[in-house]
């Protein structure tokens, strides 16, 4: 695995990767690194059109067969682990693109979290755990909601996210060991949403919670 890609991950995602079974680490790292790269494209866009152009490049590249992509990018090479799941990665790009909208309503929030969860569902299928797709989508959606609550500075948008999450903020989802990374992120997301959208890792308490999730998955 690429250490330089691992270093692009936020602390919670880096910790989640550390508890991922060896067989699933390359694909998990690639997915989390793609999320990090797309988040950067949205965050650094001085105008929506600039962010849309960057995201369109990723969507176009991921729509191509691996051999025809711009493989000088190490992340693009790492995403070869998702061969056969390119549609899910393109959905992920679409989800991040919605964050460039001037106003994000409930319909957009629903689309964003579905599209981001699709990446984790693809990871489940790559792990041979297609039967866990529904649970993976629920956990992935909750992680995406917590991430939105943390990122949104607009109080009304943030309130919509927290209200949307309230219905199942405490629901536990059983995930296979191959998806320990998502189990850890989902557990931190539940904690964050219960506290009104606090950072996933906000002190010793959250760190201890993450370690327990990493070791036991719950």
C-alpha positions in Angstrom: 0.0 0.0 0.0 1.0 3.6 -0.6 2.1 5.4 2.5 1.7 8.7 0.8 -2.0 7.9 0.1 -2.5 6.8 3.7 -1.2 10.1 4.9 -3.9 11.9 2.9 -6.6 10.3 5.1 -8.2 12.1 8.0 -7.3 10.7 11.4 -10.5 8.6 11.9 -10.2 7.0 8.5 -6.5 6.3 9.0 -7.4 4.5 12.3 -10.2 2.6 10.6 -7.7 1.4 7.9 -5.3 0.2 10.6 -8.0 -2.3 11.9 -8.9 -3.5 8.4 -8.0 -7.2 7.6 -4.9 -7.4 5.4 -6.8 -8.9 2.5 -9.1 -5.8 2.3 -6.6 -3.1 3.1 -5.7 -2.2 -0.5 -9.3 -1.7 -1.6 -10.3 0.0 1.6 -7.4 2.4 1.4 -8.2 3.2 -2.2 -11.9 4.0 -1.4 -11.0 6.2 1.6 -8.3 8.0 -0.3 -10.7 8.7 -3.2 -13.2 10.2 -0.7 -10.3 12.3 0.7 -9.3 13.5 -2.8 -12.9 14.3 -3.8 -13.4 16.2 -0.5 -10.3 18.2 -1.3 -11.6 19.1 -4.7 -14.9 20.4 -3.3 -13.2 22.2 -0.4 -10.6 24.0 -2.6 -13.0 25.0 -5.4 -13.0 28.8 -5.6 -16.0 28.6 -7.9 -18.5 25.6 -8.3 -17.5 25.2 -12.0 -13.9 24.7 -11.0 -14.8 21.9 -8.6 -17.2 20.4 -11.2 -14.3 20.3 -13.7 -12.1 18.4 -11.3 -14.8 16.0 -10.4 -15.7 15.5 -14.0 -12.1 14.4 -14.7 -12.5 11.7 -12.0 -15.8 10.5 -13.3 -14.5 10.3 -16.9 -11.4 8.4 -15.9 -13.3 6.0 -13.7 -15.7 5.3 -16.6 -12.8 4.0 -18.7 -11.2 0.5 -18.6 -8.3 0.5 -16.2 -5.8 0.2 -19.0 -7.0 3.4 -20.6 -6.9 5.6 -17.5 -4.4 8.2 -16.5 -2.4 5.8 -14.4 0.4 8.2 -13.6 -1.8 9.1 -10.5 -1.1 6.6 -7.7 -4.6 6.8 -6.5 -5.9 5.9 -9.9 -3.6 2.9 -9.9 -4.9 1.9 -6.4 -8.5 2.1 -7.7 -7.8 -0.9 -9.9 -8.9 -2.9 -6.9 -12.4 -1.8 -7.8 -12.5 -3.4 -11.2 -16.1 -4.3 -12.0 -17.4 -1.7 -9.5 -16.7 1.4 -11.5 -20.4 2.5 -11.4 -20.2 2.7 -7.6 -17.2 4.9 -7.8 -18.8 7.2 -10.3 -21.8 7.5 -8.0 -19.4 8.5 -5.3 -18.1 11.3 -7.5 -21.7 12.4 -8.2 -22.4 12.5 -4.5 -19.5 14.8 -3.8 -20.5 17.0 -6.7 -23.8 17.8 -5.1 -21.9 19.5 -2.3 -21.0 22.2 -4.8 -24.7 23.3 -5.0 -25.6 26.7 -3.7 -28.2 25.2 -1.4 -28.4 21.6 -0.2 -32.0 20.5 0.6 -33.2 17.2 2.0 -33.4 15.6 -1.4 -29.8 16.4 -2.1 -28.8 15.2 1.3 -30.5 11.9 0.6 -28.7 11.5 -2.7 -25.3 12.4 -1.2 -25.5 9.9 1.5 -26.8 7.2 -0.8 -24.0 7.8 -3.3 -21.3 7.8 -0.7 -22.7 4.6 0.9 -22.5 3.0 -2.6 -18.7 3.0 -2.3 -18.9 0.9 0.9 -21.4 -1.4 -0.7 -19.0 -2.0 -3.5 -16.3 -2.8 -0.9 -18.7 -5.4 0.6 -19.2 -7.1 -2.8 -15.4 -7.1 -3.4 -15.0 -8.8 0.0 -17.4 -11.5 -1.1 -20.1 -10.3 1.3 -22.9 -9.2 -1.0 -25.3 -10.5 1.6 -24.2 -7.6 3.8 -25.0 -4.9 1.2 -28.1 -3.6 3.0 -26.3 -3.4 6.4 -23.3 -1.8 4.6 -25.6 0.8 3.0 -27.2 1.7 6.4 -23.8 2.1 8.0 -22.3 4.0 5.1 -25.3 6.4 5.0 -24.9 7.1 8.7 -21.2 7.8 8.4 -21.9 10.1 5.5 -24.5 12.0 7.5 -22.1 12.4 10.4 -19.5 13.7 8.0 -21.9 16.2 6.5 -22.9 17.4 10.0 -19.3 18.0 10.8 -18.5 19.8 7.5 -21.6 22.0 7.2 -21.2 25.5 8.5 -24.7 26.6 7.5 -26.8 26.1 10.6 -30.0 25.3 8.6 -28.3 22.7 6.4 -26.6 21.2 9.5 -29.9 21.1 11.3 -31.5 19.2 8.4 -28.7 16.6 8.5 -29.1 16.0 12.2 -32.9 15.8 11.9 -32.5 13.3 9.1 -30.1 11.2 11.2 -32.1 11.3 14.4 -34.5 8.4 13.4 -31.8 5.8 13.4 -28.8 7.4 15.1 -28.6 4.7 17.7 -29.4 1.7 15.5 -26.5 -0.8 15.6 -25.6 -2.6 12.3 -23.8 -5.9 12.3 -21.1 -5.9 9.7 -18.7 -8.7 8.7 -15.1 -8.6 9.8 -13.9 -7.7 6.3 -15.7 -4.4 6.8 -14.2 -3.6 10.2 -13.1 -0.2 8.8 -16.8 0.8 8.2 -17.8 -0.7 11.6 -15.4 1.6 13.3 -16.5 4.7 11.2 -20.1 3.9 11.8 -19.6 3.6 15.6 -17.8 6.9 15.6 -20.6 8.4 13.5 -23.3 7.2 15.9 -21.4 8.9 18.8 -20.9 12.1 16.8 -24.6 12.3 15.8 -25.7 11.8 19.4 -23.6 14.7 20.4 -24.9 17.0 17.7 -22.3 16.5 15.0 -19.0 16.7 16.9 -15.8 15.6 15.2 -15.4 11.8 14.9 -12.3 11.9 17.0 -12.6 14.7 19.6 -10.5 13.5 22.5 -9.5 10.5 24.6 -13.1 9.2 25.0 -13.6 8.9 21.2 -10.1 7.4 20.8 -10.9 4.7 23.3 -14.3 4.1 21.7 -12.5 3.8 18.3 -10.1 1.2 19.6 -12.9 -0.9 21.0 -14.7 -0.7 17.7 -11.5 -1.7 15.9 -10.9 -4.7 18.1 -14.5 -6.0 18.5 -16.5 -4.2 15.8 -19.0 -2.8 18.3 
